[in-house]
Amino acid sequence: MDLLNQIALSSDASILAMAGAAFWVLAAFCALMERRRNKSRSLERLEQVGWVPWTPLFVGCMIIGGGMLAMSLPVVLGNL
């Protein structure tokens, strides 16, 4: 509960930086899933690769996360 209170009382820039980092973690997950799909060697498995467009999700999450981190960087670095 203390961690939630600390997050709730942090500045807007800190929350933006945490959200940007979360988007980058999601982008890493998307990249991992795309790599997993591309490594399937069986022709039978290629028919069942799934419907999720991992590459556009990866690019979108990287752009959104990078933008959030870039916007919060001056305030976060100024507090050091």
KOLKE-929930 format. One record per atom (N, C-alpha, C, CB): residue number from 1; residue in one letter; chain; atom name; x, y, z. Coordinates in nm, 2 decimals. Glycine has a CB too. Layout:
BEGIN
<nr=NUM&rest=A&kette=A&atom=CA&u=X&v=Y&w=Z>;
...
***
This chain:
BEGIN
<nr=1&rest=M&kette=A&atom=N&u=0.08&v=-0.12&w=0.00>;
<nr=1&rest=M&kette=A&atom=CA&u=0.00&v=0.00&w=0.00>;
<nr=1&rest=M&kette=A&atom=C&u=0.09&v=0.13&w=0.00>;
<nr=1&rest=M&kette=A&atom=CB&u=-0.09&v=0.00&w=0.12>;
<nr=2&rest=D&kette=A&atom=N&u=0.20&v=0.12&w=0.06>;
<nr=2&rest=D&kette=A&atom=CA&u=0.29&v=0.23&w=0.07>;
<nr=2&rest=D&kette=A&atom=C&u=0.34&v=0.27&w=-0.07>;
<nr=2&rest=D&kette=A&atom=CB&u=0.41&v=0.20&w=0.16>;
<nr=3&rest=L&kette=A&atom=N&u=0.36&v=0.17&w=-0.16>;
<nr=3&rest=L&kette=A&atom=CA&u=0.41&v=0.20&w=-0.30>;
<nr=3&rest=L&kette=A&atom=C&u=0.30&v=0.27&w=-0.38>;
<nr=3&rest=L&kette=A&atom=CB&u=0.45&v=0.07&w=-0.37>;
<nr=4&rest=L&kette=A&atom=N&u=0.18&v=0.23&w=-0.36>;
<nr=4&rest=L&kette=A&atom=CA&u=0.07&v=0.30&w=-0.42>;
<nr=4&rest=L&kette=A&atom=C&u=0.05&v=0.45&w=-0.38>;
<nr=4&rest=L&kette=A&atom=CB&u=-0.06&v=0.23&w=-0.40>;
<nr=5&rest=N&kette=A&atom=N&u=0.07&v=0.47&w=-0.25>;
<nr=5&rest=N&kette=A&atom=CA&u=0.07&v=0.61&w=-0.20>;
<nr=5&rest=N&kette=A&atom=C&u=0.19&v=0.69&w=-0.25>;
<nr=5&rest=N&kette=A&atom=CB&u=0.07&v=0.61&w=-0.05>;
<nr=6&rest=Q&kette=A&atom=N&u=0.30&v=0.63&w=-0.26>;
<nr=6&rest=Q&kette=A&atom=CA&u=0.42&v=0.70&w=-0.32>;
<nr=6&rest=Q&kette=A&atom=C&u=0.40&v=0.74&w=-0.46>;
<nr=6&rest=Q&kette=A&atom=CB&u=0.55&v=0.62&w=-0.30>;
<nr=7&rest=I&kette=A&atom=N&u=0.34&v=0.65&w=-0.54>;
<nr=7&rest=I&kette=A&atom=CA&u=0.31&v=0.67&w=-0.68>;
<nr=7&rest=I&kette=A&atom=C&u=0.20&v=0.78&w=-0.69>;
<nr=7&rest=I&kette=A&atom=CB&u=0.26&v=0.54&w=-0.75>;
<nr=8&rest=A&kette=A&atom=N&u=0.10&v=0.78&w=-0.61>;
<nr=8&rest=A&kette=A&atom=CA&u=-0.01&v=0.88&w=-0.61>;
<nr=8&rest=A&kette=A&atom=C&u=0.05&v=1.02&w=-0.58>;
<nr=8&rest=A&kette=A&atom=CB&u=-0.12&v=0.84&w=-0.52>;
<nr=9&rest=L&kette=A&atom=N&u=0.15&v=1.03&w=-0.49>;
<nr=9&rest=L&kette=A&atom=CA&u=0.20&v=1.15&w=-0.45>;
<nr=9&rest=L&kette=A&atom=C&u=0.32&v=1.20&w=-0.54>;
<nr=9&rest=L&kette=A&atom=CB&u=0.24&v=1.15&w=-0.31>;
<nr=10&rest=S&kette=A&atom=N&u=0.36&v=1.13&w=-0.64>;
<nr=10&rest=S&kette=A&atom=CA&u=0.47&v=1.17&w=-0.72>;
<nr=10&rest=S&kette=A&atom=C&u=0.42&v=1.27&w=-0.82>;
<nr=10&rest=S&kette=A&atom=CB&u=0.53&v=1.05&w=-0.79>;
<nr=11&rest=S&kette=A&atom=N&u=0.52&v=1.34&w=-0.88>;
<nr=11&rest=S&kette=A&atom=CA&u=0.49&v=1.44&w=-0.98>;
<nr=11&rest=S&kette=A&atom=C&u=0.43&v=1.39&w=-1.11>;
<nr=11&rest=S&kette=A&atom=CB&u=0.61&v=1.53&w=-1.01>;
<nr=12&rest=D&kette=A&atom=N&u=0.37&v=1.47&w=-1.19>;
<nr=12&rest=D&kette=A&atom=CA&u=0.32&v=1.43&w=-1.31>;
<nr=12&rest=D&kette=A&atom=C&u=0.43&v=1.38&w=-1.41>;
<nr=12&rest=D&kette=A&atom=CB&u=0.24&v=1.55&w=-1.38>;
<nr=13&rest=A&kette=A&atom=N&u=0.54&v=1.44&w=-1.40>;
<nr=13&rest=A&kette=A&atom=CA&u=0.65&v=1.39&w=-1.49>;
<nr=13&rest=A&kette=A&atom=C&u=0.70&v=1.25&w=-1.45>;
<nr=13&rest=A&kette=A&atom=CB&u=0.77&v=1.49&w=-1.48>;
<nr=14&rest=S&kette=A&atom=N&u=0.70&v=1.23&w=-1.32>;
<nr=14&rest=S&kette=A&atom=CA&u=0.74&v=1.09&w=-1.28>;
<nr=14&rest=S&kette=A&atom=C&u=0.64&v=0.99&w=-1.32>;
<nr=14&rest=S&kette=A&atom=CB&u=0.76&v=1.09&w=-1.12>;
<nr=15&rest=I&kette=A&atom=N&u=0.51&v=1.02&w=-1.31>;
<nr=15&rest=I&kette=A&atom=CA&u=0.41&v=0.93&w=-1.35>;
<nr=15&rest=I&kette=A&atom=C&u=0.42&v=0.91&w=-1.50>;
<nr=15&rest=I&kette=A&atom=CB&u=0.27&v=0.98&w=-1.32>;
<nr=16&rest=L&kette=A&atom=N&u=0.45&v=1.02&w=-1.58>;
<nr=16&rest=L&kette=A&atom=CA&u=0.46&v=1.00&w=-1.72>;
<nr=16&rest=L&kette=A&atom=C&u=0.58&v=0.92&w=-1.76>;
<nr=16&rest=L&kette=A&atom=CB&u=0.48&v=1.14&w=-1.79>;
<nr=17&rest=A&kette=A&atom=N&u=0.69&v=0.93&w=-1.68>;
<nr=17&rest=A&kette=A&atom=CA&u=0.81&v=0.85&w=-1.71>;
<nr=17&rest=A&kette=A&atom=C&u=0.78&v=0.70&w=-1.68>;
<nr=17&rest=A&kette=A&atom=CB&u=0.93&v=0.90&w=-1.62>;
<nr=18&rest=M&kette=A&atom=N&u=0.71&v=0.67&w=-1.57>;
<nr=18&rest=M&kette=A&atom=CA&u=0.67&v=0.53&w=-1.54>;
<nr=18&rest=M&kette=A&atom=C&u=0.58&v=0.47&w=-1.65>;
<nr=18&rest=M&kette=A&atom=CB&u=0.60&v=0.53&w=-1.40>;
<nr=19&rest=A&kette=A&atom=N&u=0.49&v=0.55&w=-1.70>;
<nr=19&rest=A&kette=A&atom=CA&u=0.40&v=0.51&w=-1.81>;
<nr=19&rest=A&kette=A&atom=C&u=0.48&v=0.48&w=-1.93>;
<nr=19&rest=A&kette=A&atom=CB&u=0.29&v=0.61&w=-1.83>;
<nr=20&rest=G&kette=A&atom=N&u=0.58&v=0.57&w=-1.96>;
<nr=20&rest=G&kette=A&atom=CA&u=0.66&v=0.55&w=-2.08>;
<nr=20&rest=G&kette=A&atom=C&u=0.75&v=0.42&w=-2.07>;
<nr=20&rest=G&kette=A&atom=CB&u=0.75&v=0.67&w=-2.10>;
<nr=21&rest=A&kette=A&atom=N&u=0.80&v=0.40&w=-1.95>;
<nr=21&rest=A&kette=A&atom=CA&u=0.87&v=0.27&w=-1.92>;
<nr=21&rest=A&kette=A&atom=C&u=0.78&v=0.15&w=-1.94>;
<nr=21&rest=A&kette=A&atom=CB&u=0.94&v=0.27&w=-1.79>;
<nr=22&rest=A&kette=A&atom=N&u=0.66&v=0.16&w=-1.89>;
<nr=22&rest=A&kette=A&atom=CA&u=0.56&v=0.05&w=-1.91>;
<nr=22&rest=A&kette=A&atom=C&u=0.53&v=0.02&w=-2.06>;
<nr=22&rest=A&kette=A&atom=CB&u=0.43&v=0.08&w=-1.83>;
<nr=23&rest=F&kette=A&atom=N&u=0.52&v=0.13&w=-2.14>;
<nr=23&rest=F&kette=A&atom=CA&u=0.50&v=0.11&w=-2.28>;
<nr=23&rest=F&kette=A&atom=C&u=0.62&v=0.04&w=-2.34>;
<nr=23&rest=F&kette=A&atom=CB&u=0.48&v=0.24&w=-2.35>;
<nr=24&rest=W&kette=A&atom=N&u=0.74&v=0.07&w=-2.30>;
<nr=24&rest=W&kette=A&atom=CA&u=0.86&v=0.01&w=-2.35>;
<nr=24&rest=W&kette=A&atom=C&u=0.87&v=-0.14&w=-2.31>;
<nr=24&rest=W&kette=A&atom=CB&u=0.99&v=0.08&w=-2.30>;
<nr=25&rest=V&kette=A&atom=N&u=0.82&v=-0.17&w=-2.19>;
<nr=25&rest=V&kette=A&atom=CA&u=0.81&v=-0.31&w=-2.15>;
<nr=25&rest=V&kette=A&atom=C&u=0.71&v=-0.39&w=-2.24>;
<nr=25&rest=V&kette=A&atom=CB&u=0.78&v=-0.32&w=-2.00>;
<nr=26&rest=L&kette=A&atom=N&u=0.60&v=-0.32&w=-2.27>;
<nr=26&rest=L&kette=A&atom=CA&u=0.50&v=-0.38&w=-2.36>;
<nr=26&rest=L&kette=A&atom=C&u=0.56&v=-0.40&w=-2.50>;
<nr=26&rest=L&kette=A&atom=CB&u=0.37&v=-0.29&w=-2.36>;
<nr=27&rest=A&kette=A&atom=N&u=0.64&v=-0.30&w=-2.54>;
<nr=27&rest=A&kette=A&atom=CA&u=0.70&v=-0.31&w=-2.67>;
<nr=27&rest=A&kette=A&atom=C&u=0.80&v=-0.43&w=-2.68>;
<nr=27&rest=A&kette=A&atom=CB&u=0.77&v=-0.18&w=-2.71>;
<nr=28&rest=A&kette=A&atom=N&u=0.87&v=-0.45&w=-2.57>;
<nr=28&rest=A&kette=A&atom=CA&u=0.97&v=-0.57&w=-2.56>;
<nr=28&rest=A&kette=A&atom=C&u=0.89&v=-0.70&w=-2.57>;
<nr=28&rest=A&kette=A&atom=CB&u=1.05&v=-0.56&w=-2.43>;
<nr=29&rest=F&kette=A&atom=N&u=0.77&v=-0.70&w=-2.50>;
<nr=29&rest=F&kette=A&atom=CA&u=0.69&v=-0.82&w=-2.51>;
<nr=29&rest=F&kette=A&atom=C&u=0.64&v=-0.85&w=-2.65>;
<nr=29&rest=F&kette=A&atom=CB&u=0.57&v=-0.81&w=-2.41>;
<nr=30&rest=C&kette=A&atom=N&u=0.60&v=-0.74&w=-2.72>;
<nr=30&rest=C&kette=A&atom=CA&u=0.56&v=-0.75&w=-2.86>;
<nr=30&rest=C&kette=A&atom=C&u=0.67&v=-0.80&w=-2.95>;
<nr=30&rest=C&kette=A&atom=CB&u=0.50&v=-0.62&w=-2.91>;
<nr=31&rest=A&kette=A&atom=N&u=0.79&v=-0.75&w=-2.93>;
<nr=31&rest=A&kette=A&atom=CA&u=0.90&v=-0.80&w=-3.01>;
<nr=31&rest=A&kette=A&atom=C&u=0.93&v=-0.94&w=-2.98>;
<nr=31&rest=A&kette=A&atom=CB&u=1.03&v=-0.71&w=-2.98>;
<nr=32&rest=L&kette=A&atom=N&u=0.92&v=-0.99&w=-2.85>;
<nr=32&rest=L&kette=A&atom=CA&u=0.94&v=-1.13&w=-2.82>;
<nr=32&rest=L&kette=A&atom=C&u=0.84&v=-1.22&w=-2.88>;
<nr=32&rest=L&kette=A&atom=CB&u=0.94&v=-1.14&w=-2.67>;
<nr=33&rest=M&kette=A&atom=N&u=0.72&v=-1.17&w=-2.89>;
<nr=33&rest=M&kette=A&atom=CA&u=0.61&v=-1.25&w=-2.95>;
<nr=33&rest=M&kette=A&atom=C&u=0.63&v=-1.26&w=-3.10>;
<nr=33&rest=M&kette=A&atom=CB&u=0.47&v=-1.20&w=-2.91>;
<nr=34&rest=E&kette=A&atom=N&u=0.67&v=-1.15&w=-3.16>;
<nr=34&rest=E&kette=A&atom=CA&u=0.69&v=-1.15&w=-3.31>;
<nr=34&rest=E&kette=A&atom=C&u=0.81&v=-1.25&w=-3.34>;
<nr=34&rest=E&kette=A&atom=CB&u=0.72&v=-1.01&w=-3.36>;
<nr=35&rest=R&kette=A&atom=N&u=0.91&v=-1.24&w=-3.26>;
<nr=35&rest=R&kette=A&atom=CA&u=1.03&v=-1.33&w=-3.28>;
<nr=35&rest=R&kette=A&atom=C&u=0.98&v=-1.48&w=-3.26>;
<nr=35&rest=R&kette=A&atom=CB&u=1.14&v=-1.30&w=-3.19>;
<nr=36&rest=R&kette=A&atom=N&u=0.90&v=-1.50&w=-3.16>;
<nr=36&rest=R&kette=A&atom=CA&u=0.85&v=-1.64&w=-3.14>;
<nr=36&rest=R&kette=A&atom=C&u=0.77&v=-1.69&w=-3.26>;
<nr=36&rest=R&kette=A&atom=CB&u=0.77&v=-1.65&w=-3.01>;
<nr=37&rest=R&kette=A&atom=N&u=0.69&v=-1.60&w=-3.32>;
<nr=37&rest=R&kette=A&atom=CA&u=0.61&v=-1.64&w=-3.43>;
<nr=37&rest=R&kette=A&atom=C&u=0.69&v=-1.67&w=-3.56>;
<nr=37&rest=R&kette=A&atom=CB&u=0.50&v=-1.53&w=-3.46>;
<nr=38&rest=N&kette=A&atom=N&u=0.80&v=-1.59&w=-3.58>;
<nr=38&rest=N&kette=A&atom=CA&u=0.88&v=-1.60&w=-3.69>;
<nr=38&rest=N&kette=A&atom=C&u=0.97&v=-1.73&w=-3.68>;
<nr=38&rest=N&kette=A&atom=CB&u=0.97&v=-1.48&w=-3.71>;
<nr=39&rest=K&kette=A&atom=N&u=1.00&v=-1.78&w=-3.56>;
<nr=39&rest=K&kette=A&atom=CA&u=1.08&v=-1.89&w=-3.54>;
<nr=39&rest=K&kette=A&atom=C&u=1.01&v=-2.02&w=-3.56>;
<nr=39&rest=K&kette=A&atom=CB&u=1.15&v=-1.89&w=-3.41>;
<nr=40&rest=S&kette=A&atom=N&u=0.88&v=-2.02&w=-3.58>;
<nr=40&rest=S&kette=A&atom=CA&u=0.81&v=-2.15&w=-3.60>;
<nr=40&rest=S&kette=A&atom=C&u=0.85&v=-2.21&w=-3.73>;
<nr=40&rest=S&kette=A&atom=CB&u=0.65&v=-2.13&w=-3.59>;
<nr=41&rest=R&kette=A&atom=N&u=0.89&v=-2.34&w=-3.73>;
<nr=41&rest=R&kette=A&atom=CA&u=0.94&v=-2.40&w=-3.85>;
<nr=41&rest=R&kette=A&atom=C&u=0.84&v=-2.50&w=-3.91>;
<nr=41&rest=R&kette=A&atom=CB&u=1.07&v=-2.48&w=-3.81>;
<nr=42&rest=S&kette=A&atom=N&u=0.75&v=-2.55&w=-3.84>;
<nr=42&rest=S&kette=A&atom=CA&u=0.66&v=-2.64&w=-3.89>;
<nr=42&rest=S&kette=A&atom=C&u=0.55&v=-2.58&w=-3.98>;
<nr=42&rest=S&kette=A&atom=CB&u=0.59&v=-2.72&w=-3.77>;
<nr=43&rest=L&kette=A&atom=N&u=0.53&v=-2.64&w=-4.09>;
<nr=43&rest=L&kette=A&atom=CA&u=0.43&v=-2.58&w=-4.18>;
<nr=43&rest=L&kette=A&atom=C&u=0.29&v=-2.59&w=-4.12>;
<nr=43&rest=L&kette=A&atom=CB&u=0.43&v=-2.66&w=-4.32>;
<nr=44&rest=E&kette=A&atom=N&u=0.26&v=-2.69&w=-4.04>;
<nr=44&rest=E&kette=A&atom=CA&u=0.13&v=-2.70&w=-3.98>;
<nr=44&rest=E&kette=A&atom=C&u=0.12&v=-2.58&w=-3.88>;
<nr=44&rest=E&kette=A&atom=CB&u=0.12&v=-2.83&w=-3.90>;
<nr=45&rest=R&kette=A&atom=N&u=0.22&v=-2.54&w=-3.81>;
<nr=45&rest=R&kette=A&atom=CA&u=0.21&v=-2.43&w=-3.72>;
<nr=45&rest=R&kette=A&atom=C&u=0.20&v=-2.30&w=-3.79>;
<nr=45&rest=R&kette=A&atom=CB&u=0.33&v=-2.43&w=-3.62>;
<nr=46&rest=L&kette=A&atom=N&u=0.25&v=-2.29&w=-3.91>;
<nr=46&rest=L&kette=A&atom=CA&u=0.24&v=-2.16&w=-3.98>;
<nr=46&rest=L&kette=A&atom=C&u=0.10&v=-2.13&w=-4.01>;
<nr=46&rest=L&kette=A&atom=CB&u=0.32&v=-2.17&w=-4.11>;
<nr=47&rest=E&kette=A&atom=N&u=0.01&v=-2.22&w=-4.02>;
<nr=47&rest=E&kette=A&atom=CA&u=-0.13&v=-2.20&w=-4.05>;
<nr=47&rest=E&kette=A&atom=C&u=-0.20&v=-2.14&w=-3.92>;
<nr=47&rest=E&kette=A&atom=CB&u=-0.20&v=-2.32&w=-4.09>;
<nr=48&rest=Q&kette=A&atom=N&u=-0.14&v=-2.16&w=-3.81>;
<nr=48&rest=Q&kette=A&atom=CA&u=-0.19&v=-2.12&w=-3.68>;
<nr=48&rest=Q&kette=A&atom=C&u=-0.11&v=-2.01&w=-3.61>;
<nr=48&rest=Q&kette=A&atom=CB&u=-0.21&v=-2.24&w=-3.59>;
<nr=49&rest=V&kette=A&atom=N&u=-0.06&v=-1.92&w=-3.69>;
<nr=49&rest=V&kette=A&atom=CA&u=0.03&v=-1.82&w=-3.63>;
<nr=49&rest=V&kette=A&atom=C&u=-0.04&v=-1.72&w=-3.55>;
<nr=49&rest=V&kette=A&atom=CB&u=0.11&v=-1.75&w=-3.74>;
<nr=50&rest=G&kette=A&atom=N&u=-0.16&v=-1.70&w=-3.56>;
<nr=50&rest=G&kette=A&atom=CA&u=-0.24&v=-1.60&w=-3.48>;
<nr=50&rest=G&kette=A&atom=C&u=-0.28&v=-1.48&w=-3.56>;
<nr=50&rest=G&kette=A&atom=CB&u=-0.16&v=-1.56&w=-3.37>;
<nr=51&rest=W&kette=A&atom=N&u=-0.35&v=-1.39&w=-3.50>;
<nr=51&rest=W&kette=A&atom=CA&u=-0.41&v=-1.28&w=-3.57>;
<nr=51&rest=W&kette=A&atom=C&u=-0.35&v=-1.14&w=-3.52>;
<nr=51&rest=W&kette=A&atom=CB&u=-0.55&v=-1.28&w=-3.56>;
<nr=52&rest=V&kette=A&atom=N&u=-0.27&v=-1.15&w=-3.42>;
<nr=52&rest=V&kette=A&atom=CA&u=-0.22&v=-1.02&w=-3.35>;
<nr=52&rest=V&kette=A&atom=C&u=-0.11&v=-0.96&w=-3.44>;
<nr=52&rest=V&kette=A&atom=CB&u=-0.17&v=-1.05&w=-3.21>;
<nr=53&rest=P&kette=A&atom=N&u=-0.12&v=-0.84&w=-3.48>;
<nr=53&rest=P&kette=A&atom=CA&u=-0.02&v=-0.77&w=-3.56>;
<nr=53&rest=P&kette=A&atom=C&u=0.10&v=-0.72&w=-3.46>;
<nr=53&rest=P&kette=A&atom=CB&u=-0.07&v=-0.66&w=-3.64>;
<nr=54&rest=W&kette=A&atom=N&u=0.19&v=-0.81&w=-3.43>;
<nr=54&rest=W&kette=A&atom=CA&u=0.29&v=-0.77&w=-3.33>;
<nr=54&rest=W&kette=A&atom=C&u=0.38&v=-0.66&w=-3.37>;
<nr=54&rest=W&kette=A&atom=CB&u=0.37&v=-0.89&w=-3.30>;
<nr=55&rest=T&kette=A&atom=N&u=0.42&v=-0.65&w=-3.50>;
<nr=55&rest=T&kette=A&atom=CA&u=0.52&v=-0.55&w=-3.54>;
<nr=55&rest=T&kette=A&atom=C&u=0.46&v=-0.41&w=-3.53>;
<nr=55&rest=T&kette=A&atom=CB&u=0.56&v=-0.58&w=-3.69>;
<nr=56&rest=P&kette=A&atom=N&u=0.33&v=-0.38&w=-3.58>;
<nr=56&rest=P&kette=A&atom=CA&u=0.28&v=-0.25&w=-3.56>;
<nr=56&rest=P&kette=A&atom=C&u=0.25&v=-0.22&w=-3.41>;
<nr=56&rest=P&kette=A&atom=CB&u=0.14&v=-0.24&w=-3.63>;
<nr=57&rest=L&kette=A&atom=N&u=0.22&v=-0.31&w=-3.33>;
<nr=57&rest=L&kette=A&atom=CA&u=0.20&v=-0.29&w=-3.19>;
<nr=57&rest=L&kette=A&atom=C&u=0.34&v=-0.25&w=-3.13>;
<nr=57&rest=L&kette=A&atom=CB&u=0.15&v=-0.41&w=-3.12>;
<nr=58&rest=F&kette=A&atom=N&u=0.44&v=-0.32&w=-3.17>;
<nr=58&rest=F&kette=A&atom=CA&u=0.58&v=-0.29&w=-3.12>;
<nr=58&rest=F&kette=A&atom=C&u=0.62&v=-0.15&w=-3.15>;
<nr=58&rest=F&kette=A&atom=CB&u=0.68&v=-0.39&w=-3.18>;
<nr=59&rest=V&kette=A&atom=N&u=0.60&v=-0.11&w=-3.28>;
<nr=59&rest=V&kette=A&atom=CA&u=0.64&v=0.02&w=-3.32>;
<nr=59&rest=V&kette=A&atom=C&u=0.55&v=0.13&w=-3.25>;
<nr=59&rest=V&kette=A&atom=CB&u=0.62&v=0.04&w=-3.48>;
<nr=60&rest=G&kette=A&atom=N&u=0.42&v=0.11&w=-3.24>;
<nr=60&rest=G&kette=A&atom=CA&u=0.34&v=0.20&w=-3.17>;
<nr=60&rest=G&kette=A&atom=C&u=0.38&v=0.22&w=-3.02>;
<nr=60&rest=G&kette=A&atom=CB&u=0.19&v=0.16&w=-3.18>;
<nr=61&rest=C&kette=A&atom=N&u=0.40&v=0.11&w=-2.96>;
<nr=61&rest=C&kette=A&atom=CA&u=0.44&v=0.12&w=-2.81>;
<nr=61&rest=C&kette=A&atom=C&u=0.58&v=0.19&w=-2.80>;
<nr=61&rest=C&kette=A&atom=CB&u=0.45&v=-0.02&w=-2.75>;
<nr=62&rest=M&kette=A&atom=N&u=0.67&v=0.16&w=-2.89>;
<nr=62&rest=M&kette=A&atom=CA&u=0.80&v=0.23&w=-2.88>;
<nr=62&rest=M&kette=A&atom=C&u=0.79&v=0.38&w=-2.90>;
<nr=62&rest=M&kette=A&atom=CB&u=0.90&v=0.17&w=-2.98>;
<nr=63&rest=I&kette=A&atom=N&u=0.70&v=0.42&w=-3.00>;
<nr=63&rest=I&kette=A&atom=CA&u=0.69&v=0.56&w=-3.03>;
<nr=63&rest=I&kette=A&atom=C&u=0.62&v=0.63&w=-2.91>;
<nr=63&rest=I&kette=A&atom=CB&u=0.61&v=0.59&w=-3.16>;
<nr=64&rest=I&kette=A&atom=N&u=0.51&v=0.57&w=-2.86>;
<nr=64&rest=I&kette=A&atom=CA&u=0.44&v=0.63&w=-2.75>;
<nr=64&rest=I&kette=A&atom=C&u=0.53&v=0.64&w=-2.62>;
<nr=64&rest=I&kette=A&atom=CB&u=0.31&v=0.55&w=-2.72>;
<nr=65&rest=G&kette=A&atom=N&u=0.59&v=0.53&w=-2.59>;
<nr=65&rest=G&kette=A&atom=CA&u=0.68&v=0.53&w=-2.47>;
<nr=65&rest=G&kette=A&atom=C&u=0.80&v=0.62&w=-2.49>;
<nr=65&rest=G&kette=A&atom=CB&u=0.73&v=0.39&w=-2.45>;
<nr=66&rest=G&kette=A&atom=N&u=0.86&v=0.63&w=-2.60>;
<nr=66&rest=G&kette=A&atom=CA&u=0.97&v=0.72&w=-2.63>;
<nr=66&rest=G&kette=A&atom=C&u=0.92&v=0.87&w=-2.61>;
<nr=66&rest=G&kette=A&atom=CB&u=1.03&v=0.70&w=-2.76>;
<nr=67&rest=G&kette=A&atom=N&u=0.80&v=0.90&w=-2.66>;
<nr=67&rest=G&kette=A&atom=CA&u=0.75&v=1.03&w=-2.65>;
<nr=67&rest=G&kette=A&atom=C&u=0.72&v=1.07&w=-2.51>;
<nr=67&rest=G&kette=A&atom=CB&u=0.62&v=1.05&w=-2.73>;
<nr=68&rest=M&kette=A&atom=N&u=0.67&v=0.98&w=-2.43>;
<nr=68&rest=M&kette=A&atom=CA&u=0.64&v=1.00&w=-2.29>;
<nr=68&rest=M&kette=A&atom=C&u=0.77&v=1.02&w=-2.21>;
<nr=68&rest=M&kette=A&atom=CB&u=0.56&v=0.89&w=-2.23>;
<nr=69&rest=L&kette=A&atom=N&u=0.87&v=0.94&w=-2.24>;
<nr=69&rest=L&kette=A&atom=CA&u=1.00&v=0.95&w=-2.17>;
<nr=69&rest=L&kette=A&atom=C&u=1.07&v=1.08&w=-2.21>;
<nr=69&rest=L&kette=A&atom=CB&u=1.09&v=0.83&w=-2.20>;
<nr=70&rest=A&kette=A&atom=N&u=1.06&v=1.12&w=-2.34>;
<nr=70&rest=A&kette=A&atom=CA&u=1.12&v=1.25&w=-2.38>;
<nr=70&rest=A&kette=A&atom=C&u=1.05&v=1.37&w=-2.32>;
<nr=70&rest=A&kette=A&atom=CB&u=1.12&v=1.26&w=-2.53>;
<nr=71&rest=M&kette=A&atom=N&u=0.92&v=1.36&w=-2.30>;
<nr=71&rest=M&kette=A&atom=CA&u=0.85&v=1.48&w=-2.24>;
<nr=71&rest=M&kette=A&atom=C&u=0.88&v=1.49&w=-2.09>;
<nr=71&rest=M&kette=A&atom=CB&u=0.70&v=1.46&w=-2.26>;
<nr=72&rest=S&kette=A&atom=N&u=0.91&v=1.38&w=-2.02>;
<nr=72&rest=S&kette=A&atom=CA&u=0.93&v=1.38&w=-1.88>;
<nr=72&rest=S&kette=A&atom=C&u=1.08&v=1.39&w=-1.84>;
<nr=72&rest=S&kette=A&atom=CB&u=0.87&v=1.26&w=-1.82>;
<nr=73&rest=L&kette=A&atom=N&u=1.17&v=1.38&w=-1.94>;
<nr=73&rest=L&kette=A&atom=CA&u=1.31&v=1.38&w=-1.91>;
<nr=73&rest=L&kette=A&atom=C&u=1.36&v=1.51&w=-1.85>;
<nr=73&rest=L&kette=A&atom=CB&u=1.38&v=1.35&w=-2.04>;
<nr=74&rest=P&kette=A&atom=N&u=1.33&v=1.63&w=-1.90>;
<nr=74&rest=P&kette=A&atom=CA&u=1.38&v=1.75&w=-1.83>;
<nr=74&rest=P&kette=A&atom=C&u=1.35&v=1.76&w=-1.68>;
<nr=74&rest=P&kette=A&atom=CB&u=1.34&v=1.87&w=-1.91>;
<nr=75&rest=V&kette=A&atom=N&u=1.22&v=1.73&w=-1.65>;
<nr=75&rest=V&kette=A&atom=CA&u=1.18&v=1.74&w=-1.51>;
<nr=75&rest=V&kette=A&atom=C&u=1.24&v=1.64&w=-1.42>;
<nr=75&rest=V&kette=A&atom=CB&u=1.03&v=1.74&w=-1.50>;
<nr=76&rest=V&kette=A&atom=N&u=1.25&v=1.51&w=-1.48>;
<nr=76&rest=V&kette=A&atom=CA&u=1.30&v=1.40&w=-1.40>;
<nr=76&rest=V&kette=A&atom=C&u=1.45&v=1.42&w=-1.37>;
<nr=76&rest=V&kette=A&atom=CB&u=1.28&v=1.27&w=-1.47>;
<nr=77&rest=L&kette=A&atom=N&u=1.52&v=1.47&w=-1.48>;
<nr=77&rest=L&kette=A&atom=CA&u=1.67&v=1.50&w=-1.46>;
<nr=77&rest=L&kette=A&atom=C&u=1.69&v=1.62&w=-1.38>;
<nr=77&rest=L&kette=A&atom=CB&u=1.73&v=1.51&w=-1.60>;
<nr=78&rest=G&kette=A&atom=N&u=1.60&v=1.71&w=-1.38>;
<nr=78&rest=G&kette=A&atom=CA&u=1.62&v=1.83&w=-1.29>;
<nr=78&rest=G&kette=A&atom=C&u=1.60&v=1.81&w=-1.15>;
<nr=78&rest=G&kette=A&atom=CB&u=1.52&v=1.94&w=-1.34>;
<nr=79&rest=N&kette=A&atom=N&u=1.54&v=1.70&w=-1.11>;
<nr=79&rest=N&kette=A&atom=CA&u=1.52&v=1.66&w=-0.97>;
<nr=79&rest=N&kette=A&atom=C&u=1.63&v=1.58&w=-0.91>;
<nr=79&rest=N&kette=A&atom=CB&u=1.39&v=1.58&w=-0.95>;
<nr=80&rest=L&kette=A&atom=N&u=1.73&v=1.55&w=-0.99>;
<nr=80&rest=L&kette=A&atom=CA&u=1.85&v=1.47&w=-0.94>;
<nr=80&rest=L&kette=A&atom=C&u=1.93&v=1.57&w=-0.86>;
<nr=80&rest=L&kette=A&atom=CB&u=1.93&v=1.41&w=-1.06>;
***
